Amino acid sequence: MPSKHERTRAIEVDLVVEALARRHGYDFSDYAKASLRRRVAALAVTLGCPTISDLLPRLLHDEAILPTVLSTLSVPVTEMFRDPLVFKAIREHILPVLATYPRLNIWQAGSATGEEAYSLAIMLEEAGLLHKVQIYATDINDAAMAKAEEGILPADQIAKYEDAYRKAGGTRTLAQYFSLGYGFAKLSASLKDHISFAHHNLVSDGVFCEVNMVICRNVLIYFDKSLQDHVLGLFEASLSRGGFLCLGSRENLGGSAAAHHFTPLDRELRLFKKSGEAS
C-alpha cells in the first residue's frame, strides 16, 4: 500500500498534469506514471520549487517557464546515428525499396534536437536519394526544435559520432558534412534544405502528412498502453501502402489495433512494413 507521502506526491503530480493541460493544452495524462513522476520532481528542482505543489501557481501564471517545462517533461535525448545497426539495416534493406519511388516523404517523430534527422539525411545523400526526399522532423518541444534548426553540434562529440557513422555503414567521412569552428560543428546547408522542423503533438494532433516511412524511436516508452495504441494508429494512418515503420529497441507493435497492418522486416531492430489495405 502506498505511503502517505507517496499518495500526496501522486496527487501533486496529477494536479500539475491537469494544470498543464487546461492552461497550456499539453496533455501528459497518458504518459507512463513512474517516469512522469520522476520528471515532474526534476522540474520542481530545476525551477527552485520546494514542493511539486509549488509548481502550480507558476504553471498557471508564468508563461515564460513553458519551454523549460516541456524540455524537462518531453525528454529530448538523441545523438547522431544512435543504435548504428538500425541505420545500417535501413540503409541496406529499406532504402533500395524507397529508391524506386519518384518522390519520398519521411516523418521523423519525436526528433528532439535533430541529430537523428540529420543522420537520416546523410544516409539518404550517400544512397543518392536526398534530392527527392523531404524529411519532416517533429517534436512537442519548441526549444529543442529551435536547436535542431541551427544544425550546430559540440565538436567534442564528432569522434563518437564518426564511430557510430562507420558502424552504420557510412561510405564517406562524417567530416564532409560539417564545418568546424569555435568548438562547434555546423551541419551542411545541403542537408538542412531537405529537413522541415515543425511542432507536432503526438497526443493531441492528427495525421501529419502521407509519408513513405515513419521513424519514431524511444518515444513510445514514455507513454502508457492506451496512448501507445493511439500513436501507432496515427503512424499507420500516415503511412502509404508498403511504407516502413521504425521503432525503438524497447518498443513494439504489441497488441495494438495497428499491428495487423504491419509485417516485421527485422523484429530485433523493430523495423516493420505496412501491408494489406490502406486506411
N, C-alpha and C positions, 0 to 999 in steps of 0.2 A: 504494500500500500504506500502511495507517495507520502512523503513527509509534509508537514505544514508549509515549510519553506518551498518545497517543490510545487505544491499546489498554488502558492502565491505567485511563484515565478511563472507558472503556466498561465495564470490569469493576466499577469502583466504583459506577457508576450501576445496573448490574444487581443488585448486592448491596443497594443502597438500596431498589430496587423490590421485591426479594424480601422484605426485612425488613418493609417497609410492608404487603405482602400477608399475610405469615404472622403478623405480630404484631398488626396492626390490621384486617385484612380489606379493605383498599383496594388494588385491583389496577390498576396503571398500566402493566402489561407490554405492552399493545397500543396505547399512546399513540405518536404519531409520535416517532421516536427523536431527531431533531435538536432538536425543540422540548423534549422531555423532558430531554435533556442540559443545555440552557441553563437550564431551570427548577430542576433539581437543583443546578446550580452556584450559581444565585442563592440557593437555600435555604441552602446551606452558608455563603455570605457573610452572609445575614440572621441566622443563628444563631451567627455568630462561629466557625465551624469552619475550621481551616486547610486541610483537605482534605475531599473528599467522603466519604472513609472515616471521618472523624471524626463524621459524622452517625450512623453505625450504632449505637454504644452509646446515644446519646440517643434514637434511634427505638425501641430495644428496652426502655429503662428509664425514659424520661421522658414520661409520658402528657400532661403539660402542653403539650408542643410540638405536639401533633397539629393543633390549629386553625391554627397558623402553617404547618405542612407542607401542609395541604390548601388553604389560601388561596393559597399560592405555586404549588403544582403544578396547581391547577384553573383558574387564570387568570380570576378573577371580574371581567371588564371589560364594562361596559354603560353605557347612557345613555338618557334619555328620547327616544322617537321616533327612535332610531338608524336611519339609512337611511330617511328620511321617505317616499320614493316607494313603499317596500314597504308601509308603513302606509296610504298613500293607496290603493294597489291593493286591500288587504284591505278598506278602508272601502267602496270603490266596487263591487267585484266579488264579494267573499265574504260580507260582512255581509248584503246583501239576500237571499242564499240562506239563511243561518242564521236570518234573521228569520222564516222560515216554520215553524220548529220551536217546539214548546211549551216545551221546556227545553233548555239548552245546557251542555255541559261542554267546557272548553278546557284543554289541557295545555301549559304553557309550561315546557319542559325546559331545564335549564341557566340558571336565571333570575338567578344571581349575586345582586346586591344589590337586584333587584326593579324597576328602572326600566322595563324592557320590559313587565312585567306591569301596572304602573300605567298605562303608556301605552295598553295594550290596554283596560284598564278605562275610561279616559277616552273612547276611541273608541267603545266599546260604549254608554256613557252617552249620548253625543251621537247615536247611532243609535237610541236608545230601547230598547235590548236588555239593559242591565245588570241589570235587575230579575229576569231569568230565566236569568242566566248564573252559573256557578261556574267560576272560573279556578283551576287547580291549578298553582302555581309551585313547581318542584322544583329542587334542586341537591344536590351532594355536600358542599358547603362550609357547615357549620353556622354559622360566623361570618358569612358572607355572608347566610344566611337570617335570622339574628337582626337584622342591619342592615336587611334588606328589611322585616321585620315592623314595625320602628319607623316606616317611612314618612317618614323625615326626610332632606332633601337640602340641600346648601350653597346658600344664597340667591344666591351669585355665579354659579351655573350657570343660573339661571332665564331670563336673557335668551337664552342659547344654546338652551335647551330651547323657549322660546317661538317662536323662528325655525323650529326643526325641526317643532314642532306645526303652525305655519301651512303649511309645505310639505307636511305630511301630510294637509292638508285640514281642519284644525281649524275648527270653526264658531263657537266662542266665544272666550274668552280664557283662557289657561292659568292665570292668576292666580285664577280662580274655584275651582280645585281645590287651592289651598294656603292656609295661614295662615302669615304671616311673623313672625319674632321672633328676636332674639339671633343674627342672621346665618344663620338656617336657615329652610327652608321645610318645613312639616309637611303631608303629603298628607291630603286629606279622609277621614274615617272612612267615608263612604258608598262610597268606592272600596275601602277595605280590607275592608269587610264581604263583598265578593264575591271575595276572593282568599284561598286557603288555601296557606300556605307549608309545604312538607314536605321532609324529607330523602329523596332517592331517588338511587341509584347506577345510572347507565345501563349500567355494566359488568356488575354482578352482580345487580341487582334485576329483577323481571319486569314484566309489564304493570301500569301504574299504575291505570288505570281505563278504561272505554269513553268516548271523547271524540268531539266533532264537529270539532275542529281541534287540530293539534299545531303549535306554534311552537318551533323549536329552531335558533337562528341562531348561527353562528360557534362551534360546539362540535365538530362532526364534523371540522373541520380539524386538531384536535389528536389524532385517532385514526388508527391505521393502517387499511388496507383491510378486514381481517377484522373489526375492531371497528366500523367504519362500517356494514358489512353487518349485523352483529348489531343495532345500534341502529336502523337503518332498518327491520329486521324487527319490532322492538319497537313502533315507531311505527305500522307498517302494522296490526299485530295490535290496537293500541289504538284505531284509528280505526273509527268506524261506516262503513257503506257510504255513499259520497258525501261523506265527510269530507275535510277540507283539511289539507295539509301545507305548512309554510313553512320553508325552509332559508336558510342564509346565502349571501351573494353569491359565495363561493368554494367552495360545496358543491353537490353534485348527487346524483341517484339512481344515476348511472353504470351499471355492470353488476351492481348488487346484485340479489339474488333478489326483493327487494320491488318492483323497478322496474316490472314488468309489471302491478302492481296500481294504478298511477297514470297519469293523463294530465296533461300540463302545461297550466296556465292561463296562465302567463307564464314562459317559460324564463329570460329575463334576470333577473327578480326572484325566481326559484326558488319559484314558487307551483305547487302540484300538487293534483289532486283524486283521491281514491280511487275506483276504478271496478271493475267485474267482481264476482266472487263474494266474499262475506265470508270472513274467515279461519276 
